[in-house]
Amino acid sequence: MGPMGELWSHIGITPSGALGVVIASVALYVMYVAVLAVWGPRLFSSSSTLSLALLTVLGSLMARAMLGDFPTLSGAVVAASTLLLLESALGRLRRATRRGGRHRPRVVMVEGAFVSRAIRERVVTEADLLTRLRAAGVRKLSDASLVILESRGGLTVMRPGEQIDAPLLAGVVGREFVPDHLIRGHPGSATS
């Protein structure tokens, strides 16, 4: 094998190899999306090292499996292009359907009490939520008038005496659990 052949073995890919990378990338992307649909909110809302390690290991395993036995520069370009196209298509599909209730923001706590529906649906565990609240500076549960788990796992914490504008609750799952006095502009609120 000459110098060009050796170089090609490091950066090139055959048509059948490229097809294999595309098939593996599509299959593993679908699997990863399914994993995130089921466990994503919990993994992203948890601040544990184990959750971060799990996401990192899954990503590494999938990346290695996509590239096959002999990873090359061209194979990586094919895999990355496939993933970007899939993500773009899925993003357009998400925007067109405007669904995905598991990844919509949701009320998880009202006036210091857990909203059992969010816990029951396993969107987030009580232990994970308590950890996140401590990290947000909440020292007493009664200091959390309203807690919303955002779609990317962050928490919005309202303190006693604060109100939220009604339009900011549009599309939030569990909006019906928010008492009127916490909503600015609502006839039952103190500062309408």
QUIFEN-V932310 format. One record per residue. RES is the residue in one letter. PSI is psi in degrees with one decimal (* if undefined). BURIAL is I if it has 24 or more other ideal C-beta (glycine too) atoms within 12 Angstrom, else O. D_LAST is the distance of its C-alpha to the last C-alpha in Angstrom with 1 decimal. Layout:
BEGIN
res=RES psi=PSI burial=BURIAL d_last=D_LAST
res=RES psi=PSI burial=BURIAL d_last=D_LAST
END
This chain:
BEGIN
res=M psi=126.5 burial=O d_last=79.8
res=G psi=178.5 burial=O d_last=79.6
res=P psi=-37.0 burial=O d_last=77.0
res=M psi=-38.1 burial=O d_last=75.0
res=G psi=-39.8 burial=O d_last=75.1
res=E psi=-40.9 burial=O d_last=73.8
res=L psi=-44.2 burial=O d_last=71.0
res=W psi=-34.8 burial=O d_last=70.1
res=S psi=-20.2 burial=O d_last=69.9
res=H psi=-28.0 burial=O d_last=67.2
res=I psi=-17.6 burial=O d_last=65.1
res=G psi=175.9 burial=O d_last=66.0
res=I psi=144.9 burial=I d_last=65.4
res=T psi=160.9 burial=O d_last=67.3
res=P psi=-41.2 burial=O d_last=65.9
res=S psi=-34.5 burial=O d_last=66.1
res=G psi=-40.9 burial=I d_last=64.5
res=A psi=-41.7 burial=I d_last=61.6
res=L psi=-40.6 burial=O d_last=61.2
res=G psi=-41.1 burial=I d_last=61.2
res=V psi=-41.7 burial=I d_last=58.4
res=V psi=-46.8 burial=I d_last=56.3
res=I psi=-46.3 burial=O d_last=56.8
res=A psi=-40.3 burial=I d_last=56.1
res=S psi=-43.4 burial=I d_last=53.0
res=V psi=-48.1 burial=I d_last=51.5
res=A psi=-45.5 burial=O d_last=52.4
res=L psi=-31.8 burial=I d_last=51.0
res=Y psi=-45.3 burial=I d_last=47.8
res=V psi=-42.4 burial=O d_last=47.1
res=M psi=-43.6 burial=O d_last=47.8
res=Y psi=-40.4 burial=I d_last=45.5
res=V psi=-40.8 burial=I d_last=42.7
res=A psi=-42.8 burial=O d_last=43.3
res=V psi=-46.0 burial=O d_last=43.3
res=L psi=-31.9 burial=I d_last=40.0
res=A psi=-36.8 burial=O d_last=38.4
res=V psi=-48.1 burial=O d_last=39.4
res=W psi=-2.1 burial=I d_last=39.1
res=G psi=-54.5 burial=I d_last=37.2
res=P psi=-38.4 burial=I d_last=33.8
res=R psi=-43.2 burial=I d_last=35.6
res=L psi=-41.6 burial=I d_last=38.0
res=F psi=-25.6 burial=I d_last=35.4
res=S psi=-18.5 burial=I d_last=33.0
res=S psi=137.3 burial=I d_last=35.9
res=S psi=17.2 burial=I d_last=36.9
res=S psi=152.0 burial=O d_last=40.4
res=T psi=-32.5 burial=O d_last=43.6
res=L psi=-41.5 burial=O d_last=44.9
res=S psi=-45.0 burial=I d_last=42.2
res=L psi=-42.5 burial=O d_last=42.9
res=A psi=-41.5 burial=O d_last=46.6
res=L psi=-46.1 burial=O d_last=46.3
res=L psi=-39.8 burial=I d_last=44.5
res=T psi=-45.1 burial=O d_last=47.1
res=V psi=-44.4 burial=O d_last=50.0
res=L psi=-45.7 burial=I d_last=48.9
res=G psi=-43.2 burial=O d_last=48.5
res=S psi=-44.1 burial=O d_last=51.9
res=L psi=-43.1 burial=O d_last=53.7
res=M psi=-40.2 burial=I d_last=52.3
res=A psi=-44.1 burial=I d_last=53.2
res=R psi=-41.3 burial=O d_last=56.7
res=A psi=-32.9 burial=I d_last=57.2
res=M psi=-36.2 burial=I d_last=56.1
res=L psi=-11.2 burial=I d_last=58.8
res=G psi=-161.6 burial=I d_last=61.6
res=D psi=-31.9 burial=O d_last=64.8
res=F psi=85.8 burial=O d_last=65.2
res=P psi=134.4 burial=I d_last=62.0
res=T psi=167.7 burial=I d_last=62.6
res=L psi=-45.6 burial=O d_last=60.6
res=S psi=-39.0 burial=I d_last=60.8
res=G psi=-40.7 burial=I d_last=59.7
res=A psi=-38.7 burial=I d_last=56.6
res=V psi=-42.5 burial=O d_last=55.9
res=V psi=-45.9 burial=I d_last=56.2
res=A psi=-46.9 burial=I d_last=54.0
res=A psi=-42.9 burial=O d_last=51.3
res=S psi=-42.6 burial=O d_last=51.4
res=T psi=-46.4 burial=I d_last=51.2
res=L psi=-41.1 burial=I d_last=48.2
res=L psi=-40.3 burial=O d_last=46.4
res=L psi=-42.5 burial=O d_last=47.2
res=L psi=-44.2 burial=I d_last=46.0
res=E psi=-39.1 burial=O d_last=42.7
res=S psi=-44.5 burial=O d_last=42.2
res=A psi=-42.6 burial=O d_last=43.0
res=L psi=-38.6 burial=O d_last=40.8
res=G psi=-43.3 burial=O d_last=37.9
res=R psi=-40.2 burial=O d_last=38.4
res=L psi=-42.9 burial=O d_last=38.7
res=R psi=-45.1 burial=O d_last=35.4
res=R psi=-36.0 burial=O d_last=33.5
res=A psi=-37.2 burial=O d_last=35.2
res=T psi=-26.8 burial=O d_last=34.4
res=R psi=40.0 burial=O d_last=30.9
res=R psi=-150.4 burial=O d_last=31.6
res=G psi=53.0 burial=O d_last=32.5
res=G psi=-30.5 burial=O d_last=30.1
res=R psi=-23.3 burial=I d_last=31.8
res=H psi=9.4 burial=I d_last=30.8
res=R psi=153.4 burial=I d_last=27.2
res=P psi=147.5 burial=I d_last=24.6
res=R psi=145.6 burial=I d_last=23.9
res=V psi=126.2 burial=I d_last=22.0
res=V psi=-16.4 burial=I d_last=24.7
res=M psi=138.3 burial=I d_last=23.0
res=V psi=124.8 burial=I d_last=20.0
res=E psi=49.2 burial=O d_last=19.7
res=G psi=1.1 burial=O d_last=23.3
res=A psi=139.7 burial=O d_last=24.9
res=F psi=142.7 burial=I d_last=26.5
res=V psi=107.9 burial=I d_last=25.6
res=S psi=-28.0 burial=O d_last=29.1
res=R psi=-43.3 burial=O d_last=29.1
res=A psi=-39.1 burial=I d_last=28.9
res=I psi=-44.0 burial=I d_last=31.6
res=R psi=-36.4 burial=O d_last=33.7
res=E psi=1.3 burial=O d_last=33.7
res=R psi=30.3 burial=O d_last=35.1
res=V psi=-39.5 burial=I d_last=32.7
res=V psi=145.2 burial=I d_last=32.7
res=T psi=159.0 burial=I d_last=34.5
res=E psi=-41.0 burial=I d_last=33.0
res=A psi=-44.0 burial=O d_last=35.5
res=D psi=-42.4 burial=I d_last=34.5
res=L psi=-43.0 burial=I d_last=30.8
res=L psi=-40.5 burial=I d_last=31.6
res=T psi=-45.2 burial=O d_last=33.7
res=R psi=-37.6 burial=I d_last=31.0
res=L psi=-43.0 burial=I d_last=28.5
res=R psi=-42.3 burial=O d_last=31.1
res=A psi=-27.6 burial=O d_last=31.7
res=A psi=3.6 burial=I d_last=28.0
res=G psi=10.2 burial=O d_last=28.3
res=V psi=123.2 burial=I d_last=26.8
res=R psi=-18.6 burial=O d_last=29.1
res=K psi=139.6 burial=O d_last=27.5
res=L psi=-31.6 burial=O d_last=26.0
res=S psi=-12.5 burial=O d_last=23.3
res=D psi=-1.5 burial=O d_last=22.3
res=A psi=92.8 burial=I d_last=21.2
res=S psi=-39.3 burial=I d_last=17.8
res=L psi=132.0 burial=I d_last=18.2
res=V psi=125.5 burial=I d_last=21.3
res=I psi=126.2 burial=I d_last=21.9
res=L psi=113.7 burial=I d_last=25.6
res=E psi=163.9 burial=I d_last=25.7
res=S psi=-25.5 burial=I d_last=28.4
res=R psi=12.1 burial=O d_last=30.8
res=G psi=-11.7 burial=I d_last=30.6
res=G psi=164.4 burial=O d_last=28.3
res=L psi=138.9 burial=I d_last=25.5
res=T psi=120.6 burial=I d_last=21.8
res=V psi=120.3 burial=I d_last=20.9
res=M psi=136.8 burial=I d_last=17.5
res=R psi=163.6 burial=I d_last=18.0
res=P psi=138.3 burial=O d_last=16.5
res=G psi=-13.3 burial=O d_last=13.4
res=E psi=153.3 burial=O d_last=12.6
res=Q psi=160.5 burial=I d_last=10.1
res=I psi=139.9 burial=I d_last=11.2
res=D psi=138.8 burial=O d_last=10.1
res=A psi=-41.6 burial=O d_last=11.0
res=P psi=-24.5 burial=O d_last=14.0
res=L psi=-12.1 burial=O d_last=15.5
res=L psi=-3.2 burial=I d_last=16.1
res=A psi=129.6 burial=O d_last=18.0
res=G psi=0.8 burial=O d_last=21.6
res=V psi=124.0 burial=I d_last=21.1
res=V psi=132.1 burial=I d_last=23.4
res=G psi=12.8 burial=I d_last=21.9
res=R psi=-30.5 burial=I d_last=18.3
res=E psi=-15.7 burial=O d_last=18.6
res=F psi=-10.9 burial=I d_last=19.1
res=V psi=119.0 burial=I d_last=15.7
res=P psi=148.4 burial=O d_last=13.8
res=D psi=-35.1 burial=O d_last=10.3
res=H psi=-11.1 burial=I d_last=9.1
res=L psi=-5.3 burial=I d_last=10.4
res=I psi=116.9 burial=I d_last=8.5
res=R psi=134.1 burial=I d_last=5.8
res=G psi=-6.1 burial=O d_last=4.3
res=H psi=140.1 burial=O d_last=5.9
res=P psi=-28.5 burial=O d_last=6.1
res=G psi=0.8 burial=O d_last=7.6
res=S psi=159.6 burial=O d_last=5.6
res=A psi=-32.6 burial=O d_last=6.0
res=T psi=59.2 burial=O d_last=3.8
res=S psi=* burial=O d_last=0.0
END
